[in-house]
Amino acid sequence: MSVANRTRRQFASDNYAGICPEAWAAMTEANHGHEVSYGNDTWTEEAANLIREVFESDCEVFFVFNGTAANSLSLASLCQSYHSVLCHRLAHVEVAECGAPEFFANGSKVLLLGGENGKIDPTEIHAAVNKRTDIHYPKPRALSLTQATEEGTVYSVDEVKALTDVARHYGLRVHMDGARFANAVAALNVAPKAITWQAGVDVLCFGGTKNGIAIGEAVVFFNREAAREFDYRCKQGGQLASKMRFLSAPWTGVLQEGAWLRHARHANNMAERLEAGLRGMPQIQIAYPVESNVVFARLPKPVVQGMYERGWKFYTHVGEADEARLMCSWDTTPEDVDAFAADLRALTH
Ligand SMILES: *Cc1c(COP(=O)(O)O)cnc(C)c1O
């Protein structure tokens, strides 16, 4: 692969992007002398405190290596093995975690819900819970929401509340997959607490990787009782970093002066620009409302092929068939967006 191809910014995933300057600077700063290991260091304490400030809550905070672990370990902490987890049929926990939630929860079954634009329709929860109430069926115990969703849409405060109200009604605990939580907060322009604990969320998997951190997600328990012995679960699951400071220090860098929201807002703006560029191009349809940092577009196969031949990378296996997922990152530039749109225009005119 040529260097030019190696360094070109792409639209395949926000995890194609590198480390943002704020996270990098904090890692450099953490790389002096010795520090206590396994999370008993001052960086980890500071990062957890900054997260408590962001959420205005005395929450329990843990740092893990990736989102699959964050989701599956936190869901496991909400469920017994005979329980089930309700989520959207396109949710990451269902389609992109290789059965890890079921594995780490020792068999809790994931049950699928429908809903337009990647969002769960609250009536689907009623249907799923009431479908069977006998002892032969796994007992619903948790509702998992993704914010922003896998399709790039964002639940409003009222939409989150409508879902958690139904969850409470049935005694379900609420998990939020926030791999792109920052993009949702930037899009809604609300306090982080308004779409989490104030809206009935028990545990949030707060994504760092896709928003400019090298490696890692924070698991944030607003329901402290659900966090009991979670440290043991992380250790057993291979998720307790011995050099924890390098997972936690970057969070101090992005949280201290609000870089996490600035980067997310920028990525969202780039998606908005991309959508504007694509709108009105013949043969191209935008698949979902563009509300965060991604555009899903239906492109004819020869156009996809043509774009690949021009060196662009993007996925067509996420979402529904024939949808290209065009993901913007903290470092996507207007020039990247315009160059991509110009190539598409050339192939579709
Ligand atoms: C990327 C992503 C994750 C985390 O995936 P990992 O590859 O395990 O870090 C979780 N949920 C959603 C919605 C994602 O897009």
The ligand as a MOL file (V3000), in Angstrom:
LIG
                    3D

  0  0  0     0  0            999 V3000
M  V30 BEGIN CTAB
M  V30 COUNTS 15 15 0 0 0
M  V30 BEGIN ATOM
M  V30 1 C -18.0140 0.8180 17.4620 0
M  V30 2 C -19.2060 0.5120 18.2720 0
M  V30 3 C -19.0880 -0.1740 19.4790 0
M  V30 4 C -17.7640 -0.6730 20.0090 0
M  V30 5 O -17.1430 -1.6080 19.2180 0
M  V30 6 P -15.6990 -2.2110 19.5510 0
M  V30 7 O -15.1560 -2.5480 18.2030 0
M  V30 8 O -15.9080 -3.4150 20.3810 0
M  V30 9 O -14.9280 -1.1710 20.2830 0
M  V30 10 C -20.2330 -0.3700 20.2370 0
M  V30 11 N -21.4190 0.0780 19.8230 0
M  V30 12 C -21.5780 0.7450 18.6690 0
M  V30 13 C -22.9240 1.2620 18.3000 0
M  V30 14 C -20.4720 0.9600 17.8450 0
M  V30 15 O -20.6290 1.6280 16.6970 0
M  V30 END ATOM
M  V30 BEGIN BOND
M  V30 1 1 1 2
M  V30 2 1 2 3
M  V30 3 2 2 14
M  V30 4 1 3 4
M  V30 5 2 3 10
M  V30 6 1 4 5
M  V30 7 1 5 6
M  V30 8 2 6 7
M  V30 9 1 6 8
M  V30 10 1 6 9
M  V30 11 1 10 11
M  V30 12 2 11 12
M  V30 13 1 12 13
M  V30 14 1 12 14
M  V30 15 1 14 15
M  V30 END BOND
M  V30 END CTAB
M  END
